[in-house]
Amino acid sequence: MEDCIFCKIIHQEIPSKIVFENDLVIAFEDLNPVAPVHILIVPKKHIKSAMELTEDDAKFVSEVYMVAQQIAKEKGIAESGFRIVNNCGEDAGQTVKHIHFHLIGGKELGTM
């Protein structure tokens, strides 16, 4: 997708602080962090939102959680706890129309 900021990061057209990358996903630091650890984990396939996932896309979502686990350990938040958040749609706060997951931790986040 030409105008997608995450696709541009995936194709290294826009610089970012990448913390992980493989064939399925890329993970990088959020530009506007809400906690000491705030990483975006993005499937490399352009999927607009969770509502557009297909059975063939299950491997991307599974990989997001495996990568989140690895990053949480590396960032020292695996034991204290963290959140994995996906905003789906405008009312939920999805501002980039490319499915992505926020890994957030490093402080007490409270209950929702």
PAGUNU-328011 format. One line per field, with one value per residue: residue number from 1; residue in three letters; x, y negated, z negated of N, C-alpha, C, O in turn. Coordinates in steps of 0.1 Angstrom, whole numbers, plus 5000, padded with zeros to 4 digits. Atoms other than C-alpha are relative to their C-alpha. Example, Ala and Ser with C-alpha at 12.3 -4.5 7.8 and 13.67 -1.06 7.14 Angstrom:
% PAGUNU-328011
num	c(1,2) .
residuo	c(ALA,SER) .
n_c1	c(5009,4991) .
n_c2	c(5012,5011) .
n_c3	c(5000,5000) .
ca_c1	c(5123,5137) .
ca_c2	c(5045,5011) .
ca_c3	c(4922,4929) .
c_c1	c(5009,4992) .
c_c2	c(4988,4989) .
c_c3	c(5000,4992) .
o_c1	c(5019,4997) .
o_c2	c(4988,4978) .
o_c3	c(4993,4991) .
This chain:
% PAGUNU-328011
num	c(1,2,3,4,5,6,7,8,9,10,11,12,13,14,15,16,17,18,19,20,21,22,23,24,25,26,27,28,29,30,31,32,33,34,35,36,37,38,39,40,41,42,43,44,45,46,47,48,49,50,51,52,53,54,55,56,57,58,59,60,61,62,63,64,65,66,67,68,69,70,71,72,73,74,75,76,77,78,79,80,81,82,83,84,85,86,87,88,89,90,91,92,93,94,95,96,97,98,99,100,101,102,103,104,105,106,107,108,109,110,111,112) .
residuo	c(MET,GLU,ASP,CYS,ILE,PHE,CYS,LYS,ILE,ILE,HIS,GLN,GLU,ILE,PRO,SER,LYS,ILE,VAL,PHE,GLU,ASN,ASP,LEU,VAL,ILE,ALA,PHE,GLU,ASP,LEU,ASN,PRO,VAL,ALA,PRO,VAL,HIS,ILE,LEU,ILE,VAL,PRO,LYS,LYS,HIS,ILE,LYS,SER,ALA,MET,GLU,LEU,THR,GLU,ASP,ASP,ALA,LYS,PHE,VAL,SER,GLU,VAL,TYR,MET,VAL,ALA,GLN,GLN,ILE,ALA,LYS,GLU,LYS,GLY,ILE,ALA,GLU,SER,GLY,PHE,ARG,ILE,VAL,ASN,ASN,CYS,GLY,GLU,ASP,ALA,GLY,GLN,THR,VAL,LYS,HIS,ILE,HIS,PHE,HIS,LEU,ILE,GLY,GLY,LYS,GLU,LEU,GLY,THR,MET) .
n_c1	c(5009,4991,5001,5000,4988,4993,4994,4988,4990,4997,4991,4989,5001,5000,4992,5006,4992,5004,4995,5001,5005,4998,5008,5014,5003,4990,5003,4992,5004,5011,4996,5007,5002,5009,4993,4986,4999,5012,4996,5010,4997,5008,4998,4995,5011,5010,5013,5005,5004,5004,5012,4997,4992,5005,4993,4986,4992,4998,4985,4995,5004,4993,4987,5000,4999,4987,4990,5003,4994,4986,4997,5003,4989,4988,5002,5001,5014,5007,5004,5009,5012,5001,5013,4999,5012,5003,5012,5007,5010,4998,5005,4990,4988,4991,4997,4993,5007,4991,5001,4988,5002,4991,4995,4998,4996,4989,5006,5013,5010,5014,5010,5008) .
n_c2	c(5012,5011,5011,4995,5003,4988,4994,5007,4996,4986,5001,5008,5014,5009,4994,4997,4993,4986,4991,4986,4998,4987,4999,5002,5013,5009,5007,5012,5009,5010,5014,5007,4989,5003,4993,4999,4991,5002,4995,4996,4988,5002,4990,5006,5000,5011,4996,5013,4999,4986,4995,4995,4988,4988,4988,5000,5010,4996,4999,5014,5003,4991,5005,5012,4996,4994,5011,5008,4992,5002,5014,5002,4995,5008,5013,4998,5002,4987,4995,5011,5000,5009,4999,4999,5007,5002,5008,4996,5010,5014,5002,4994,5007,4996,5011,4995,4989,4988,4994,5001,4997,5008,4993,5011,4996,5008,5007,4995,5005,5000,4991,5007) .
n_c3	c(5000,4998,5009,5014,5007,5005,4988,4997,5010,4996,4988,5003,4994,5012,5011,5013,5009,4999,5011,4995,4987,4993,4988,5002,5008,5004,5013,5001,5011,4997,5000,5011,5010,5012,5011,4998,4989,4991,4988,4991,4993,4988,4990,4987,4990,5002,5004,5005,5014,5005,4994,4986,5001,4994,5006,4995,5008,5014,5003,5004,5014,5009,5000,5008,5015,5003,5000,5012,5011,5000,5003,5015,5007,4997,5006,5015,5005,4999,5014,5006,4993,4989,4992,4986,4997,4986,4998,4987,4995,5005,5014,5009,4999,4989,4992,4988,4995,4998,5013,5008,5014,5009,5012,5010,5013,5007,5011,5004,4990,5006,4993,4990) .
ca_c1	c(5000,5017,5005,5007,5033,5039,5044,5070,5088,5086,5103,5128,5116,5111,5136,5126,5141,5137,5140,5130,5124,5118,5099,5065,5067,5086,5088,5099,5097,5065,5071,5047,5052,5027,5051,5088,5084,5061,5068,5047,5046,5034,5027,5046,5015,4992,4960,4938,4924,4915,4882,4900,4920,4915,4924,4955,4966,4966,5004,5009,4989,5005,5039,5030,5025,5057,5077,5059,5070,5106,5107,5091,5119,5146,5131,5128,5090,5081,5079,5063,5037,5027,4998,4994,4968,4952,4929,4903,4885,4882,4861,4889,4916,4931,4948,4969,4950,4975,4969,4994,4998,5012,5034,5033,5050,5077,5053,5021,4993,4963,4931,4909) .
ca_c2	c(5000,4968,4943,4966,4954,4989,5003,4976,4986,5023,5013,4991,4959,4943,4947,4962,4978,5014,5039,5071,5082,5115,5127,5122,5091,5061,5044,5009,4982,4961,4924,4914,4939,4941,4962,4968,4998,4991,5012,5016,5051,5050,5079,5073,5082,5052,5060,5030,5042,5072,5073,5081,5110,5143,5179,5176,5146,5166,5171,5133,5130,5160,5145,5112,5130,5150,5119,5100,5127,5124,5086,5086,5108,5087,5055,5069,5067,5104,5110,5076,5077,5059,5053,5063,5039,5039,5010,5019,4991,4954,4955,4977,4953,4970,4942,4962,4986,5014,5039,5035,5044,5022,5040,5017,5021,5009,4993,5001,4998,5003,5020,5012) .
ca_c3	c(5000,5012,4986,4955,4930,4916,4951,4956,4924,4935,4968,4950,4967,4933,4905,4872,4842,4851,4822,4841,4876,4894,4925,4909,4886,4877,4843,4836,4809,4808,4816,4788,4760,4732,4710,4706,4730,4760,4790,4821,4836,4872,4896,4929,4949,4953,4935,4927,4894,4872,4890,4923,4910,4928,4917,4939,4917,4885,4888,4885,4853,4838,4847,4831,4797,4800,4808,4780,4756,4767,4766,4731,4719,4736,4722,4686,4684,4688,4650,4640,4667,4699,4723,4759,4774,4809,4817,4844,4861,4855,4823,4808,4818,4848,4866,4891,4913,4911,4883,4855,4819,4790,4765,4734,4701,4677,4652,4634,4660,4637,4647,4676) .
c_c1	c(5009,5000,5000,5014,5007,5006,5013,5011,5004,5010,5012,5001,4999,5008,4992,5010,4995,5006,4999,4995,5003,4991,4986,4996,5012,4996,5009,4994,4989,5006,4994,4997,4992,5006,5014,5003,4987,5005,4988,5005,4990,5002,5005,4990,4990,4986,4994,4996,4997,4988,5003,5009,4993,5007,5014,5009,5003,5015,5005,4996,5007,5015,5001,5002,5013,5010,4998,5007,5015,5004,4998,5012,5012,4999,4998,4986,4992,4994,4990,4987,5000,4987,5004,4986,4999,4988,4994,4989,5002,4996,5010,5013,5010,5002,5008,4993,5008,5000,5013,4996,5010,5004,5004,5003,5011,4995,4986,4989,4986,4991,4992,4985) .
c_c2	c(4988,4990,5005,4998,5013,5008,4993,5003,5014,5000,4991,4987,4989,5006,5002,5008,5014,5008,5014,5000,5014,5000,4996,4986,4992,4993,4988,4991,4991,4986,4993,5010,4995,5007,5001,5010,4999,5004,5004,5013,5001,5012,4993,5001,4988,5005,4988,5001,5014,5005,5005,5012,5012,5012,5001,4990,5004,5001,4986,4997,5008,4995,4988,5004,5006,4990,4991,5006,4998,4986,4997,5005,4991,4986,5000,4998,5013,5004,4989,4999,4989,5002,5002,4994,4999,4991,5003,4990,4986,4998,5006,4993,5004,4989,5004,5013,5011,5007,5000,5002,4992,5010,4989,5005,4991,4991,5006,4994,4999,5009,4992,5002) .
c_c3	c(5000,4989,4985,4993,4995,5012,5004,4991,5003,5011,4998,5007,4990,4989,4988,4992,4999,4989,5004,5014,5005,5013,4999,4994,4999,4987,4998,4989,5004,4999,4988,4989,4988,4987,5003,5012,5008,5014,5009,5007,5012,5010,5013,5011,4996,4998,4993,4985,4996,5007,5014,5000,5006,4993,5005,4993,4986,4996,4996,4986,4990,4998,4991,4985,4997,4999,4987,4987,4999,4997,4985,4992,5002,4993,4984,4995,5000,4986,4994,5007,5011,5007,5015,5004,5016,5000,5014,5003,4993,4986,4990,5000,5010,5010,5013,5004,5005,4986,4993,4985,4991,4989,4990,4987,4994,4989,4997,5010,4994,5008,5010,4997) .
o_c1	c(5017,5011,4998,5024,5019,5016,5023,5023,5016,5020,5019,5011,5001,5006,4982,5020,4987,5018,5005,4987,5013,4987,4979,4986,5023,4984,5021,4982,4990,5013,5000,4986,4992,5000,5018,5012,4976,5011,4978,5016,4978,5014,5001,4992,4987,4980,5000,5000,4998,4986,4994,5013,4980,5017,5023,5021,5010,5019,5015,5005,5011,5020,5011,5010,5018,5019,5007,5012,5021,5014,5006,5015,5019,5009,4997,4985,4980,4983,4980,4977,5008,4979,5014,4976,5009,4977,5001,4979,5009,5003,5010,5022,5022,4993,5007,4991,5008,5005,5024,4985,5022,4995,5013,4996,5014,5003,4981,4988,4977,4994,4992,4977) .
o_c2	c(4986,4985,4997,5002,5013,5014,5000,5004,5017,5008,4988,4981,4978,5018,4995,5013,5018,5008,5023,4991,5020,4989,4991,4980,4996,4991,4989,4993,4985,4983,4983,5014,4984,5006,4999,5008,5001,4995,5009,5013,5001,5015,4982,4994,4987,5010,4983,4991,5023,5017,5011,5017,5014,5010,5005,4992,4997,4998,4986,4992,5004,4995,4986,4998,5005,4990,4987,5000,4995,4984,4990,4999,4988,4981,4990,4994,5013,5009,4993,4995,4980,5011,4997,5000,4996,4995,5003,4990,4985,4991,5002,4996,5001,4984,4997,5022,5015,5001,5003,5000,4991,5015,4981,5015,4981,4984,5014,4982,4993,5016,4979,4998) .
o_c3	c(4991,4985,4976,4998,4996,5010,5008,4994,5003,5011,5007,5010,4993,4986,4985,4997,4990,4987,4997,5018,5003,5017,5008,4997,5000,4986,5000,4985,5015,4990,4984,4987,4984,4977,5015,5019,5003,5021,5004,5012,5010,5014,5016,5021,4985,5007,4983,4978,5004,5008,5021,5010,5005,4985,4997,4993,4979,4985,4988,4978,4980,4987,4984,4978,4986,4990,4981,4979,4989,4989,4979,4982,4992,4988,4978,4983,4997,4985,4988,5001,5011,5003,5019,5001,5022,4996,5024,4996,4983,4978,4978,4992,5009,5017,5023,4997,5017,4976,4999,4981,4994,4982,4993,4982,4999,4983,5005,5010,5001,5017,5010,5005) .
